[in-house]
Amino acid sequence: MSDCDFEKSIRELEATGRFRVLRRAVLGPAAGLAAAGSNRIAIIVDIETTGLDVQRDEIIEIGMIAFSYDAAGNFGEVIETFGGMQQPSKPIPAPITKLTGISNDEVRGQVIDKRAVETFLSPASLIIAHNAAFDRPICERLSTMFAEKPWACSATEIDWQRSGFEGTKLVYILNQFGMYHVGHRALDDCIALLNILRMNLIGAGKSVLAELLSCARKTRYRISVISPYELRSVLKSRGYRWYPGSSGRPRSWWIEKEEKDQSAELAFLNGQANLSGGSIIVEKVTALNRFKWDSIAKTTSE
């Protein structure tokens, strides 16, 4: 059957109201850098690792896609892709192999070319990941160039629920856009996110990419609270998340607020009798240091 025949059959199925056909997310045609229609380049990155500990677990696969865009968030063209695998210092745990399909035999002797990674990253104005709080710290261990670039997170910097999505996992979002992919391989996940960024958000009047850029450009303030245990439920109910501590930073509950909301949040915290002096830290956060902890410039401490 030709593509036209398939499309006709799909329309007939969906017209019954009993079927919905998901199309596979594909990369689409790539353009050379010289043909890219915009003067900015973004790179989508995804990694597969030996586990979920950002301080100890290791990359076993990395995938990246570079594409062009303009300041308004109009999508340009795919420029290039990158993929690489690496043998970790310890065997890949069986649950990770089951999840990703990546075996110890597949990565044996493999090393990610750091110089090639940095050449690929060099022209980027922005790095996008679907869970940047996880991907960024681990990628920075692979190359310090990841630390020099602004980052955006398509999982947390877009209000998916407000746009009618039932979850923030890549597969859920992709399915609601009428597509599917074979997940848990780095480049496949990058292709899935590329397709999502191209789509328009219902009711927003702009693309996912444009909405993400708008959110990523905002300056926010991270409020960290070193609180007694009895405030745990109060902070969680207000949307605070737990940071377990590392690199000399204490364990704390934290939340990010825009500047217009910062004063109200501090007023609430200072009104809590169980909070003593020195237990609230306010830090300025931009796309350059968001999703990392060790280089956020402290602006206020009370």
C-alpha positions as CSV (number, residue, x, y, z in Angstrom):
1,M,0.0,0.0,0.0
2,S,1.1,3.6,-0.7
3,D,1.2,6.3,1.9
4,C,-2.0,7.8,0.3
5,D,-3.7,4.4,0.7
6,F,-2.7,4.3,4.4
7,E,-3.9,7.8,5.0
8,K,-7.3,7.0,3.4
9,S,-7.7,3.9,5.6
10,I,-6.7,5.9,8.7
11,R,-9.3,8.6,7.9
12,E,-12.0,5.9,7.4
13,L,-11.1,4.2,10.7
14,E,-11.1,7.4,12.7
15,A,-14.4,8.6,11.0
16,T,-16.2,5.7,12.7
17,G,-15.4,7.2,16.1
18,R,-14.3,3.8,17.3
19,F,-10.6,4.0,16.5
20,R,-7.7,6.4,16.9
21,V,-4.5,5.8,15.0
22,L,-1.1,6.8,16.4
23,R,1.6,7.7,13.9
24,R,5.2,6.9,14.7
25,A,7.3,9.9,15.7
26,V,10.1,10.2,13.0
27,L,13.0,12.5,12.6
28,G,12.1,13.9,9.2
29,P,14.5,15.2,6.6
30,A,17.7,16.8,8.0
31,A,19.2,20.0,6.5
32,G,22.8,20.9,6.5
33,L,23.9,23.7,8.8
34,A,24.3,26.1,5.9
35,A,20.7,25.5,4.9
36,A,19.3,26.2,8.4
37,G,16.8,29.0,8.1
38,S,17.3,30.6,11.6
39,N,20.3,32.0,13.4
40,R,19.8,30.1,16.6
41,I,20.5,26.5,17.3
42,A,19.0,24.3,20.1
43,I,20.1,20.9,21.0
44,I,17.8,18.2,22.4
45,V,19.7,15.8,24.7
46,D,18.7,12.5,26.3
47,I,20.8,10.0,28.2
48,E,20.4,6.5,29.4
49,T,22.2,5.7,32.6
50,T,23.1,2.9,35.1
51,G,20.5,4.2,37.6
52,L,18.8,7.3,39.0
53,D,21.5,8.7,41.3
54,V,22.8,11.9,39.6
55,Q,26.0,11.8,41.7
56,R,27.0,8.2,41.2
57,D,25.3,6.6,38.2
58,E,26.9,6.7,34.8
59,I,25.9,7.4,31.2
60,I,25.7,4.4,29.0
61,E,24.1,6.1,26.0
62,I,23.7,9.7,24.8
63,G,21.5,11.0,22.0
64,M,21.4,14.6,20.7
65,I,19.5,16.4,17.9
66,A,20.5,19.9,16.8
67,F,17.8,22.1,15.1
68,S,17.4,25.8,14.2
69,Y,14.9,28.2,15.5
70,D,14.2,31.9,15.8
71,A,13.7,34.3,18.7
72,A,9.9,34.0,18.5
73,G,10.1,30.2,18.8
74,N,9.4,29.3,15.2
75,F,10.9,25.9,14.4
76,G,13.6,25.9,11.6
77,E,15.1,22.6,10.4
78,V,16.9,19.6,11.8
79,I,20.6,20.1,11.3
80,E,22.3,17.0,12.7
81,T,22.1,14.1,15.1
82,F,24.6,12.6,17.5
83,G,24.6,9.2,19.3
84,G,27.2,7.4,21.4
85,M,27.5,4.6,23.9
86,Q,29.9,4.0,26.8
87,Q,30.9,1.1,29.0
88,P,30.4,2.0,32.6
89,S,32.8,1.2,35.4
90,K,30.5,-1.4,36.7
91,P,28.1,-3.9,35.0
92,I,24.7,-2.5,33.9
93,P,22.1,-3.6,36.4
94,A,19.6,-6.1,35.1
95,P,16.5,-3.8,35.6
96,I,18.2,-1.1,33.4
97,T,18.9,-3.6,30.7
98,K,15.3,-4.7,30.8
99,L,14.1,-1.1,30.6
100,T,16.4,0.2,27.9
101,G,17.5,-3.0,26.1
102,I,21.1,-1.9,26.5
103,S,23.2,-4.9,27.5
104,N,26.8,-5.1,28.8
105,D,27.8,-6.8,25.6
106,E,26.5,-3.8,23.6
107,V,28.5,-1.2,25.5
108,R,31.7,-3.3,26.0
109,G,34.7,-1.3,24.8
110,Q,32.6,1.7,23.9
111,V,33.6,5.3,24.8
112,I,31.7,8.5,24.1
113,D,33.9,10.8,22.1
114,K,34.1,13.9,24.4
115,R,35.7,16.0,21.7
116,A,32.9,15.1,19.2
117,V,30.3,15.9,21.9
118,E,31.8,19.4,22.4
119,T,32.1,20.1,18.7
120,F,28.4,19.2,18.4
121,L,27.5,21.4,21.4
122,S,29.6,24.4,20.5
123,P,27.1,26.4,18.3
124,A,24.1,25.8,20.6
125,S,22.2,28.7,22.1
126,L,20.1,26.3,24.3
127,I,20.0,22.7,25.5
128,I,16.6,21.1,25.9
129,A,15.9,17.9,28.0
130,H,12.7,16.3,29.1
131,N,14.0,16.0,32.7
132,A,16.8,18.5,32.9
133,A,17.1,18.2,36.7
134,F,18.4,14.7,36.0
135,D,20.1,15.1,32.7
136,R,22.1,18.3,33.3
137,P,24.2,17.2,36.4
138,I,25.1,13.9,34.7
139,C,25.9,15.5,31.3
140,E,28.1,18.1,33.1
141,R,30.2,15.2,34.4
142,L,30.7,14.1,30.8
143,S,31.8,17.6,29.6
144,T,32.0,21.0,31.3
145,M,30.6,22.5,28.1
146,F,27.1,21.4,29.2
147,A,27.6,23.6,32.3
148,E,28.3,26.7,30.1
149,K,25.0,26.5,28.1
150,P,21.5,27.6,29.0
151,W,19.1,24.8,29.7
152,A,15.3,24.3,29.4
153,C,13.1,21.5,30.6
154,S,10.1,20.4,28.6
155,A,8.8,18.3,31.4
156,T,8.6,21.0,34.2
157,E,8.7,24.4,32.4
158,I,5.4,23.9,30.6
159,D,2.1,23.6,32.4
160,W,1.0,20.4,30.7
161,Q,-2.0,20.0,32.9
162,R,-3.4,23.4,32.1
163,S,-3.1,22.5,28.4
164,G,-5.2,19.4,28.9
165,F,-2.5,16.7,29.2
166,E,-2.9,13.9,31.7
167,G,0.8,13.5,32.6
168,T,4.2,14.8,31.9
169,K,5.9,11.6,30.8
170,L,7.2,11.8,27.2
171,V,5.0,8.9,26.1
172,Y,1.8,10.4,27.6
173,I,2.4,13.7,25.9
174,L,3.3,12.1,22.6
175,N,0.2,9.9,22.6
176,Q,-2.1,12.8,23.2
177,F,-0.6,14.5,20.2
178,G,-1.5,11.3,18.2
179,M,2.0,9.8,18.0
180,Y,4.1,7.0,19.6
181,H,7.7,6.0,19.8
182,V,9.9,3.2,21.0
183,G,11.1,4.7,24.3
184,H,14.1,4.4,26.6
185,R,16.8,4.7,23.9
186,A,18.5,8.1,23.9
187,L,18.1,9.1,20.3
188,D,14.5,7.7,20.0
189,D,13.5,9.8,23.0
190,C,15.1,12.9,21.4
191,I,13.1,12.3,18.2
192,A,9.9,12.0,20.3
193,L,10.7,15.3,22.0
194,L,11.5,17.0,18.7
195,N,8.1,16.1,17.4
196,I,6.4,17.4,20.5
197,L,8.3,20.7,20.3
198,R,6.9,21.2,16.7
199,M,3.3,20.8,17.8
200,N,0.9,23.6,18.8
201,L,-0.5,23.8,22.3
202,I,-4.3,23.9,22.2
203,G,-5.6,27.2,23.5
204,A,-2.1,28.7,23.8
205,G,-1.9,29.9,20.2
206,K,1.7,28.9,19.9
207,S,4.0,26.0,19.6
208,V,5.4,23.9,22.4
209,L,8.8,25.3,21.5
210,A,7.6,28.9,21.8
211,E,6.0,28.2,25.2
212,L,9.1,26.5,26.4
213,L,11.3,29.4,25.3
214,S,9.0,31.9,27.0
215,C,9.2,30.0,30.3
216,A,13.0,29.3,30.1
217,R,13.8,33.0,29.6
218,K,12.2,34.0,32.9
219,T,14.3,34.9,35.9
220,R,13.0,33.1,38.9
221,Y,14.1,32.8,42.6
222,R,14.7,29.5,44.3
223,I,13.7,29.5,47.9
224,S,15.3,26.8,50.0
225,V,14.1,26.1,53.5
226,I,16.1,24.2,56.1
227,S,13.1,23.4,58.2
228,P,12.2,21.2,61.2
229,Y,10.5,18.0,60.5
230,E,7.1,19.2,61.6
231,L,6.9,21.7,58.7
232,R,7.3,18.9,56.1
233,S,3.6,18.5,55.3
234,V,3.1,22.2,55.1
235,L,5.9,22.7,52.6
236,K,4.9,19.7,50.5
237,S,1.3,21.0,50.3
238,R,2.7,24.3,48.9
239,G,4.7,22.5,46.2
240,Y,8.1,22.4,47.8
241,R,10.4,19.6,46.7
242,W,13.1,17.8,48.7
243,Y,16.8,18.3,48.0
244,P,19.0,15.6,49.7
245,G,22.1,17.7,49.9
246,S,25.5,17.5,48.2
247,S,28.8,19.4,47.5
248,G,28.5,21.3,50.8
249,R,24.9,22.3,50.3
250,P,22.6,21.3,53.2
251,R,19.5,19.2,52.8
252,S,16.4,21.4,52.3
253,W,13.0,21.9,50.9
254,W,12.9,24.2,47.8
255,I,10.5,25.8,45.4
256,E,11.0,28.3,42.5
257,K,8.9,31.5,42.3
258,E,8.7,34.3,39.9
259,E,9.8,37.7,41.2
260,K,6.2,38.9,41.6
261,D,5.5,36.0,43.9
262,Q,8.7,36.0,45.9
263,S,7.7,38.5,48.6
264,A,4.4,36.7,49.4
265,E,6.2,33.3,49.8
266,L,8.8,34.8,52.1
267,A,6.1,36.5,54.1
268,F,4.4,33.1,54.6
269,L,7.7,31.4,55.6
270,N,8.7,34.1,58.0
271,G,5.2,33.8,59.6
272,Q,5.9,30.2,60.5
273,A,6.9,30.0,64.2
274,N,9.1,27.0,63.7
275,L,11.4,28.8,61.3
276,S,14.4,30.3,62.9
277,G,16.9,32.9,61.5
278,G,19.3,31.7,58.8
279,S,16.9,28.9,57.7
280,I,15.7,30.5,54.5
281,I,18.0,31.0,51.4
282,V,16.9,32.9,48.3
283,E,18.9,32.4,45.1
284,K,18.5,33.9,41.6
285,V,17.9,31.3,38.9
286,T,18.1,31.7,35.1
287,A,18.4,29.3,32.2
288,L,22.2,29.3,32.7
289,N,22.1,27.8,36.2
290,R,18.6,26.3,36.4
291,F,18.6,22.5,37.1
292,K,21.9,22.6,38.9
293,W,22.8,23.4,42.5
294,D,26.5,24.2,42.8
295,S,26.7,27.4,40.8
296,I,23.5,29.3,41.7
297,A,24.4,32.9,42.8
298,K,23.1,33.5,46.3
299,T,21.3,36.9,46.4
300,T,19.6,36.9,49.8
301,S,19.9,35.0,53.0
302,E,17.8,35.5,56.1
